[in-house]
Amino acid sequence: MKIQKVIKCKVVCLTNVKRELLTQEYENLQRFLYGDNSVKLYSANKQQAERFYKRVKPDKEYPLSIRKDLIKVGKRDTKIAKYWARIPVAGRRGGVWVAIKPHQDIPDDVEICESKLFRRGSDFYLHLTIQKEIDFVKVETSDYVLYAPPSFTVSERTVVMAIDIGEANPIASVELWGFGMQRKNVRFLGREVRTIRAHYNWVKKSVGRKKIKHALKWIKERIEHKESRKVADVLHKATRSIVDRAIELKQLGFEPIIVFGNLKGVRKLKGKVRCRKNNRKVHTMPSFKIKHMLLYKALWAEIPVATVNEAWTSKQCWRCGSTNTVVRKRMFKCRDCGLEYNRDLNGSVNIGNRLLGYMLRSRADVNQPQTPPVYSVPISDSVCEGRSHPFNGW
């Protein structure tokens, strides 16, 4: 299967002539999108605009979409920059070569795909899309979706990195070793997201109370974009640490697999009504961003990834499988076996055990049909009981 990722590059050290050519091409694209067909625009860029931008919103700039057969990236040993890119423009035959500064090195064994050129203020940024082939297959059933090599099997060296995605703790991660018998390396990542969301929600309310002219436009252009960038930065660092840990385990000779729950329909509430505060928290959960970042980063590093149905994982006891439980704030307590646990950690362990149950029943062959989950964790095996425990996040 093919996997893609985007490398963000800043165009640096532009000469006056090159800046004028790029600016002219970029502004002519905006005029063309708003109905001016007489502008001078490169023919392929015009075709790309007609292909992608069916609906154009007023007062919005659209990036220049560059076809993969027209963009070219070269590696040169110069003092200005290490990488250079050729951008096709109407004002110069053969396009212009510009120096770019990527946020990471561009691999040599990848295919350059369709990319986009953005303008932010007076600077230009090239979002370079790269693609490579990996020996993975996608197996999709009613219970889970698995991305793994065709010969992937669960063994004693398999380490399941189970992740529960939530609101208070965006990422609650735990490693399950030895077919889920041992739980190690508990981590709660991305907690700063909640603080960022609350702060900018207060800022938006303050702006609304002051009745500033064009307040809605000001909120969208300044506050929401800044909030989104800060949240994305936190999530990128958190998901990167998860994938780096999986790479480390792989280098040590283990077989890591990342699994998280499928949160489809989590925002819908049947038979109940949320208050305004809780409704805002649920609808601003960055669940899609986390899943997307984990998926493409793990697959790029050739780490198997799975998603499972996480129904009842937050209310079911991971140790005895009972649903006779109490959940209060961040505390989870089982009335049958007496287990007291962090509720997010309980959900992540259930997610990991559920995947193991699916795959062990099917003898861990990704090409065989799957069966319902099996919970085989003995009652006597417990990480922590009562209120004395080594984990953080209570």
Secondary structure, 3 states (H helix, E strand, C coil): CEEEEEEEEEEECCCHHHHHHHHHHHHHHHHHHCCCCCCCCCHHHHHHHHHHCCCCCCCCCCCEEECCCCCEEEECCCCCCCEEEEEEECCEEEEEEEEEEECCCCCCCCEECCEEEEEECCEEEEEEEEEEECCCEEEECCCEEEEECCCCCCCCCEEEEEEECCCCCCEEEEEEECCCCEEEEEEEECCHHHHHHHHHHHHHHHHHHHCCCCHHHHHHHHHHHHHHHHHHHHHHHHHHHHHHHHHHHHHCCCEEEEEEEECCCCCCCCCCCCCHHHHHHHHCCCHHHHHHHHHHHHHHCCCCEEEEECCCCCCCCCCCCCCCEEEECCEEEECCCCCEEEHHHHHHHHHHHHHHHHHHHCCCCCCCCCCCCCCCCCCCCCCCCCCCCCCCCC
